[in-house]
Amino acid sequence: PDPVLGIGIQALPTDGDLDREPMTQAPMLTLRQGIPWPGKLRAVTRERDASAAAMDASSVRQLQDSALTVVMAWLDLVRTREEITIVQETLDWFQLLSSSVESRYRSGRGHRHDVDQLQVEIGRLRAELSRLGAQLAAADAGWRVVLPGGPEEIELPGPERPWRVPQDVTQETLDGSPLIQMLAAGAVGTEHRIRASRSGFAPDLAVELGYGVRRDSRRDFVNAKLALSVPVWGGWSHANRVDSATQDAAAASLDVEGARRQVHATLQQTLAAHADASARQLLYESEVMPNALAARRSARTAYESGGEDIFTPIGASQRALAVRREYENILAQRRLAEARILALGGRLVSARQHKQESGDRNE
């Protein structure tokens, strides 16, 4: 507690002439300092520190959630861009096929409905490109969700900088989880609140020093006092505070354990989704997509040689287009799983970088 400085007069009579008793009167300057019982102030300080740590962890958690929202929108943007590239490539392929179909028709080796059917597919692809263009514009605006410092705070993944799942990801996630850190700090705070409440039963000390000035020839004097405050009437109040803090500590401990189980379960589910997406990505890259493109080439060759009708290359091209778009969805699912893993462990965006950049902007 802060010291208390006082100024007064000692032994001032309540009646009569003040000048008749100059021997007893003296102006006084006093200084009083309260001294808490050992450990009381430390417990209160640690409780406040734990509360501040819980607030910091809560801020980190909100920051990770915001960053995850940005990543989801960004992945949607990337997928849409890739789909536009794939659909445009398929449209170019159909337009090349159209030249061959029209040549066959003019030479009498084809049918008019082949030309018309191919134009239908070309029109559908152009309409799909228009839809994807509008979706791209919406995704480009949506991914720029307001984040302190902007989206550049996040290390967005890409071919040159893929995300890697740490080998000991479970322990790292549990250690770095903002949710667990927030609840653990709150639990530590309740333990210190128990100690602070129990210290309320202990007396507090106060030391008072005074300096008196004589108005005559006598010497000045000094007073010294030691006071002890005994918590007699507030005992019931302190007992209730101890009981309340004890119950809160038990509940906080259960919350921490529950959060650990929750984070662990969510992590295992996300890891399973990541493993599934990674396996499917590898399968599509090594087998499904190469075979789909090879089937498209052979279907065109079969049509041009007269062995198949126009629906064979159209169907093969549609299947190749669907396979390539499925691959982009799988890739987005894998990246989203990685982002969720990093967010669970509080590593998707750097809280230290966020604080530094926020401070720079405030300056």
C-alpha positions as CSV (number, residue, x, y, z in Angstrom):
1,P,0.0,0.0,0.0
2,D,1.0,3.6,-0.5
3,P,2.3,5.6,2.5
4,V,0.1,8.2,4.1
5,L,1.5,11.6,4.9
6,G,-0.3,13.6,7.6
7,I,0.0,17.1,9.1
8,G,-1.7,18.1,12.4
9,I,-1.3,19.6,15.9
10,Q,-0.8,17.6,19.0
11,A,-2.5,18.2,22.3
12,L,-4.7,21.0,21.2
13,P,-7.2,22.0,24.1
14,T,-10.9,21.8,23.3
15,D,-11.8,24.9,25.4
16,G,-10.1,27.9,27.0
17,D,-7.4,30.1,25.7
18,L,-5.0,28.2,23.4
19,D,-2.0,30.4,24.5
20,R,-2.4,29.3,28.1
21,E,-1.2,25.8,27.4
22,P,1.7,26.2,25.0
23,M,3.7,23.5,26.7
24,T,1.5,20.7,25.3
25,Q,0.8,22.0,21.8
26,A,3.0,21.0,18.9
27,P,2.6,20.9,15.1
28,M,3.1,17.3,13.9
29,L,4.2,15.8,10.6
30,T,3.4,12.1,10.4
31,L,4.1,9.3,8.0
32,R,2.2,6.0,8.1
33,Q,3.1,2.9,6.1
34,G,0.9,-0.2,6.0
35,I,2.7,-3.6,5.8
36,P,0.6,-6.5,4.6
37,W,1.1,-9.9,6.1
38,P,3.9,-11.8,4.4
39,G,2.7,-13.6,1.3
40,K,-0.6,-11.7,1.0
41,L,0.6,-9.1,-1.6
42,R,2.5,-11.8,-3.5
43,A,-0.6,-13.9,-3.9
44,V,-2.7,-11.0,-5.1
45,T,0.0,-10.0,-7.6
46,R,0.3,-13.5,-9.0
47,E,-3.5,-13.8,-9.3
48,R,-3.5,-10.6,-11.4
49,D,-0.6,-11.9,-13.5
50,A,-2.5,-15.2,-14.2
51,S,-5.5,-13.2,-15.2
52,A,-3.4,-11.2,-17.6
53,A,-1.9,-14.4,-19.0
54,A,-5.4,-15.8,-19.5
55,M,-6.5,-12.6,-21.4
56,D,-3.4,-12.9,-23.6
57,A,-4.1,-16.5,-24.4
58,S,-7.7,-15.5,-25.2
59,S,-6.5,-12.9,-27.6
60,V,-4.2,-15.4,-29.3
61,R,-7.1,-17.8,-29.7
62,Q,-9.2,-15.1,-31.3
63,L,-6.3,-14.2,-33.6
64,Q,-6.0,-17.9,-34.7
65,D,-9.7,-18.1,-35.4
66,S,-9.6,-15.0,-37.5
67,A,-6.5,-16.3,-39.4
68,L,-8.3,-19.6,-40.1
69,T,-11.2,-17.6,-41.6
70,V,-8.8,-15.8,-43.9
71,V,-7.1,-19.1,-44.9
72,M,-10.4,-20.7,-45.7
73,A,-11.4,-17.8,-48.0
74,W,-7.9,-17.8,-49.5
75,L,-8.1,-21.5,-50.3
76,D,-11.4,-20.9,-52.0
77,L,-9.8,-18.2,-54.1
78,V,-6.9,-20.5,-55.1
79,R,-9.3,-23.4,-56.0
80,T,-11.4,-21.0,-58.1
81,R,-8.3,-19.8,-59.9
82,E,-7.2,-23.3,-60.7
83,E,-10.7,-24.3,-61.8
84,I,-10.8,-21.4,-64.2
85,T,-7.4,-22.6,-65.7
86,I,-8.7,-26.1,-66.0
87,V,-12.0,-25.2,-67.6
88,Q,-10.2,-22.8,-70.0
89,E,-7.8,-25.6,-71.0
90,T,-10.8,-27.9,-71.6
91,L,-12.5,-25.2,-73.7
92,D,-9.4,-24.9,-75.8
93,W,-9.3,-28.6,-76.2
94,F,-12.9,-28.7,-77.4
95,Q,-12.3,-25.8,-79.8
96,L,-9.4,-27.8,-81.4
97,L,-11.7,-30.8,-81.6
98,S,-14.3,-28.6,-83.2
99,S,-12.0,-27.9,-86.2
100,S,-11.6,-31.7,-86.7
101,V,-15.3,-32.3,-86.4
102,E,-16.2,-29.6,-88.9
103,S,-13.6,-30.9,-91.3
104,R,-15.1,-34.4,-91.1
105,Y,-18.6,-33.0,-91.6
106,R,-17.6,-31.0,-94.7
107,S,-15.8,-34.0,-96.1
108,G,-18.9,-36.1,-95.7
109,R,-17.3,-38.4,-93.0
110,G,-19.2,-36.8,-90.1
111,H,-22.7,-35.7,-89.1
112,R,-24.2,-32.4,-88.4
113,H,-25.4,-33.4,-85.0
114,D,-21.7,-33.9,-84.1
115,V,-21.0,-30.3,-84.8
116,D,-24.1,-29.1,-83.0
117,Q,-23.4,-31.3,-79.9
118,L,-19.9,-30.0,-79.7
119,Q,-21.1,-26.4,-79.8
120,V,-23.4,-27.2,-77.0
121,E,-20.5,-28.4,-74.8
122,I,-18.4,-25.3,-75.8
123,G,-21.3,-23.0,-74.8
124,R,-21.6,-24.8,-71.5
125,L,-17.9,-24.3,-70.8
126,R,-18.1,-20.6,-71.6
127,A,-21.1,-20.3,-69.2
128,E,-19.1,-22.1,-66.5
129,L,-16.1,-19.7,-67.1
130,S,-18.5,-16.8,-66.6
131,R,-19.8,-18.3,-63.3
132,L,-16.3,-19.0,-62.1
133,G,-15.2,-15.5,-63.0
134,A,-18.0,-14.0,-60.7
135,Q,-17.0,-16.5,-58.0
136,L,-13.4,-15.5,-58.3
137,A,-14.3,-11.8,-57.8
138,A,-16.3,-12.7,-54.7
139,A,-13.6,-14.9,-53.3
140,D,-10.9,-12.2,-54.0
141,A,-12.9,-9.8,-51.9
142,G,-13.9,-12.3,-49.2
143,W,-10.4,-13.6,-48.4
144,R,-9.3,-10.1,-47.4
145,V,-11.0,-10.4,-44.0
146,V,-9.8,-7.6,-41.7
147,L,-6.9,-8.9,-39.6
148,P,-4.6,-6.8,-37.5
149,G,-1.7,-6.2,-39.8
150,G,-3.5,-7.6,-42.9
151,P,-3.5,-11.1,-44.3
152,E,0.3,-10.9,-45.0
153,E,0.8,-11.9,-41.3
154,I,-0.2,-15.5,-42.3
155,E,2.3,-17.8,-44.0
156,L,-0.1,-19.0,-46.7
157,P,0.9,-22.3,-48.2
158,G,1.8,-22.9,-51.8
159,P,3.9,-25.1,-54.1
160,E,7.1,-23.2,-53.1
161,R,6.2,-23.1,-49.4
162,P,4.0,-26.0,-48.3
163,W,2.9,-26.5,-44.8
164,R,4.4,-29.4,-42.9
165,V,2.8,-31.3,-40.1
166,P,5.3,-31.6,-37.2
167,Q,6.4,-35.1,-36.3
168,D,5.4,-34.6,-32.6
169,V,2.3,-32.7,-33.6
170,T,0.2,-34.0,-30.7
171,Q,2.4,-32.8,-27.9
172,E,3.3,-29.5,-29.7
173,T,-0.4,-28.8,-30.2
174,L,-1.4,-29.5,-26.6
175,D,1.5,-27.4,-25.3
176,G,0.7,-24.5,-27.6
177,S,-3.1,-24.6,-27.6
178,P,-4.4,-21.1,-26.8
179,L,-7.6,-22.6,-25.4
180,I,-5.6,-24.8,-23.0
181,Q,-3.3,-22.0,-22.1
182,M,-6.2,-19.6,-21.4
183,L,-8.0,-22.1,-19.1
184,A,-4.7,-23.2,-17.4
185,A,-3.8,-19.6,-16.6
186,G,-7.3,-19.1,-15.2
187,A,-6.8,-22.2,-13.0
188,V,-3.5,-20.9,-11.7
189,G,-5.2,-17.6,-10.9
190,T,-7.9,-19.4,-8.8
191,E,-5.1,-21.1,-6.8
192,H,-3.5,-17.8,-6.0
193,R,-7.0,-16.4,-5.2
194,I,-7.3,-19.1,-2.6
195,R,-4.0,-18.1,-1.0
196,A,-5.0,-14.4,-1.2
197,S,-8.4,-15.2,0.5
198,R,-6.8,-17.2,3.2
199,S,-4.3,-14.4,3.9
200,G,-7.3,-12.3,4.8
201,F,-7.4,-14.1,8.2
202,A,-3.9,-12.8,8.9
203,P,-3.4,-9.4,10.6
204,D,-1.9,-6.4,8.8
205,L,0.8,-4.2,10.3
206,A,1.2,-0.5,10.2
207,V,4.1,1.7,11.2
208,E,3.7,5.4,12.0
209,L,6.4,7.9,12.6
210,G,5.8,11.5,13.7
211,Y,7.9,14.6,14.1
212,G,6.7,17.4,16.4
213,V,7.9,21.0,16.4
214,R,8.0,22.9,19.7
215,R,7.1,26.6,19.6
216,D,9.3,27.4,22.6
217,S,12.9,26.7,23.5
218,R,12.3,23.0,24.2
219,R,13.6,20.5,21.7
220,D,11.5,19.0,19.0
221,F,10.3,15.4,19.5
222,V,9.6,12.2,17.6
223,N,6.7,9.7,17.9
224,A,6.7,6.1,16.8
225,K,3.7,3.7,16.6
226,L,3.2,0.1,15.6
227,A,-0.4,-0.9,14.8
228,L,-1.8,-4.3,14.3
229,S,-5.2,-4.8,12.6
230,V,-6.9,-8.0,13.7
231,P,-9.7,-9.3,11.2
232,V,-12.3,-10.0,13.9
233,W,-15.5,-8.9,12.2
234,G,-14.5,-9.8,8.6
235,G,-13.8,-13.5,9.4
236,W,-17.1,-14.8,7.9
237,S,-16.5,-12.8,4.7
238,H,-13.0,-14.2,4.3
239,A,-14.3,-17.7,4.9
240,N,-16.9,-17.3,2.1
241,R,-14.2,-16.0,-0.2
242,V,-12.0,-19.0,0.5
243,D,-14.9,-21.4,-0.2
244,S,-15.8,-19.7,-3.4
245,A,-12.2,-19.6,-4.6
246,T,-11.8,-23.3,-3.7
247,Q,-14.9,-24.3,-5.8
248,D,-13.7,-22.1,-8.7
249,A,-10.3,-23.8,-8.6
250,A,-11.9,-27.3,-8.7
251,A,-14.1,-26.2,-11.7
252,A,-11.1,-24.6,-13.4
253,S,-9.1,-27.8,-13.1
254,L,-11.9,-29.8,-14.7
255,D,-12.1,-27.2,-17.5
256,V,-8.4,-27.6,-18.3
257,E,-8.7,-31.4,-18.4
258,G,-11.8,-31.2,-20.6
259,A,-10.1,-28.7,-22.9
260,R,-7.1,-31.1,-23.3
261,R,-9.4,-33.9,-24.2
262,Q,-11.3,-31.7,-26.6
263,V,-8.2,-30.4,-28.3
264,H,-6.7,-33.9,-28.5
265,A,-9.9,-35.3,-30.1
266,T,-10.2,-32.5,-32.6
267,L,-6.6,-32.9,-33.5
268,Q,-6.9,-36.6,-34.1
269,Q,-10.0,-36.0,-36.3
270,T,-8.1,-33.3,-38.3
271,L,-5.1,-35.5,-38.6
272,A,-7.2,-38.3,-40.0
273,A,-8.8,-35.9,-42.5
274,H,-5.3,-34.7,-43.4
275,A,-4.0,-38.3,-43.9
276,D,-7.1,-39.1,-46.1
277,A,-6.7,-36.1,-48.2
278,S,-2.9,-36.7,-48.6
279,A,-3.5,-40.3,-49.7
280,R,-6.2,-39.3,-52.2
281,Q,-4.0,-36.5,-53.5
282,L,-1.1,-38.9,-54.2
283,L,-3.5,-41.4,-55.9
284,Y,-4.9,-38.7,-58.1
285,E,-1.5,-37.4,-59.0
286,S,0.0,-40.9,-59.8
287,E,-3.0,-42.7,-61.4
288,V,-6.4,-41.0,-61.7
289,M,-5.4,-37.8,-63.5
290,P,-2.8,-39.3,-65.9
291,N,-5.3,-42.0,-66.8
292,A,-8.1,-39.5,-67.3
293,L,-6.0,-37.4,-69.6
294,A,-4.8,-40.5,-71.5
295,A,-8.4,-41.6,-71.9
296,R,-9.3,-38.2,-73.3
297,R,-6.5,-38.5,-75.9
298,S,-7.4,-42.0,-76.9
299,A,-11.1,-41.1,-77.2
300,R,-10.3,-38.3,-79.6
301,T,-8.1,-40.6,-81.6
302,A,-10.8,-43.2,-81.8
303,Y,-13.4,-40.6,-83.0
304,E,-11.1,-39.2,-85.6
305,S,-10.4,-42.7,-86.9
306,G,-14.1,-43.3,-87.3
307,G,-14.3,-46.0,-84.6
308,E,-16.4,-43.9,-82.1
309,D,-19.1,-41.2,-82.2
310,I,-18.7,-37.6,-80.9
311,F,-20.0,-38.5,-77.5
312,T,-17.0,-40.6,-76.8
313,P,-14.4,-37.8,-76.7
314,I,-17.0,-35.4,-75.1
315,G,-17.6,-37.9,-72.3
316,A,-13.9,-38.5,-71.8
317,S,-13.2,-34.8,-71.7
318,Q,-16.0,-34.2,-69.2
319,R,-14.6,-37.0,-67.0
320,A,-11.1,-35.6,-67.2
321,L,-12.4,-32.1,-66.3
322,A,-14.3,-33.6,-63.3
323,V,-11.2,-35.5,-62.1
324,R,-9.0,-32.4,-62.3
325,R,-11.5,-30.3,-60.3
326,E,-11.9,-33.1,-57.8
327,Y,-8.1,-33.0,-57.4
328,E,-8.2,-29.3,-56.6
329,N,-10.9,-29.9,-54.0
330,I,-8.7,-32.6,-52.4
331,L,-5.7,-30.3,-52.4
332,A,-7.8,-27.6,-50.7
333,Q,-9.0,-30.1,-48.1
334,R,-5.5,-31.1,-47.2
335,R,-4.3,-27.5,-46.9
336,L,-7.4,-26.6,-44.7
337,A,-6.6,-29.6,-42.4
338,E,-3.0,-28.3,-42.1
339,A,-4.3,-24.8,-41.3
340,R,-6.6,-26.2,-38.6
341,I,-3.8,-28.2,-37.0
342,L,-1.6,-25.1,-36.9
343,A,-4.5,-23.0,-35.5
344,L,-5.2,-25.6,-32.8
345,G,-1.6,-25.2,-31.6
346,G,-1.6,-21.4,-31.9
347,R,1.0,-21.5,-34.8
348,L,-1.1,-20.4,-37.8
349,V,-0.3,-16.7,-37.2
350,S,2.4,-15.3,-34.9
351,A,1.0,-13.6,-31.9
352,R,4.4,-11.9,-31.3
353,Q,4.4,-10.5,-34.8
354,H,0.8,-9.3,-34.4
355,K,1.7,-7.5,-31.2
356,Q,4.7,-5.9,-32.8
357,E,2.9,-4.7,-35.9
358,S,0.0,-3.5,-33.8
359,G,2.4,-1.4,-31.7
360,D,4.1,0.0,-34.8
361,R,0.7,1.1,-36.1
362,N,-0.2,2.7,-32.8
363,E,3.0,4.7,-32.9
